[in-house]
């Protein structure tokens, strides 16, 4: 019997791009799987190329990323490490 996987919608600002992600995918994996040119380099949370700001929604991390308390308070996330837990609105500078 196959397990039903929740799909969540991710809205990427200011480009007004919408794509979906399962709860087994990171934000970056979902974007790349949808054919979106999302900035990235290392895909392990070191280079900070994929950092974006979470406006709304929930994510989780297997390993907490190296973000300062100030960056976390401002909503910054590492898309390569952030697993989608709800619909998201993200801002990509």
N, C-alpha and C positions, 0 to 999 in steps of 0.2 A: 504494500500500500504506500503510495507516495505522500510525502508530507506537503501540506499546502504552505507556501511561503508568502508572507505578507509583502506587498509591493508598496513602496512609498514614493511620492512625487517630490522631486527636487526642482526648485525654481531658482535659476541662476541669474542674478542681477549684476550689472546693469544691462546685460545682453538679452534679457527676457527669453532665456532658453529653459525649456522644461524637459526633464527626463525622469525615468523611474529607477529605483534601486530596491533590491531585496535586502532583508536583514542579515544576509550572509556576505554582502558586498560592502566595500568601503565606498565613500563618495567618489574617489578617484576611479576605482574600478568600474563603477556604474557609468560615470561620464565617458570613459574611454570605450566601454562596451557599446555606448549609444552613439559613438562616432564624434564626440565632442572634443575639440582641441583644448583640453584642460592643461594648464602649465604643470609640468612635473619633470623630475630628473631622476632622483634616487629611488623613489617609491617606498622608502623605509623611515621617513620622518627626520632626515638629517639635513637635507639641502634647503628646506623651507620654500621651495618653488611653488608648492601646491597650497600654501597657506591662504585661507579665505576667511571671511567673517560670517559667522552664523547669526542671522537675524532672528529666526524663529525655528523651533523644532528641537528634537532630541537626537543625540548621537552617543556612542560609547566607544571606549578604547580598550583593546586587549592590554596594551602597555601604555601608561600615561606618557604623552609626548612632552618634550622639553619646552614648555611654554611658561613664561613668567606669570605670576599672579595677575599682574596688570593686563597682559595679553589675554589671559583667560577671562578676566572681567570684561574686556572689550569684545569678547565673542570670537576671538581668533581660534581656528581649528586647523589641524593638518588633515587635508582631504585624503591623503594616502593611508592614514591610520584610523580615520573616523568611520565607524560602522553606523549605518542608518537605522534609527529606531522609530522615526515618525516622519511625516512630511516635513520638508525643510525649505527655508528660504535662505539662500547664501548670497553673499556679495563678493565678487571677484574684482579686485582693483586692477 
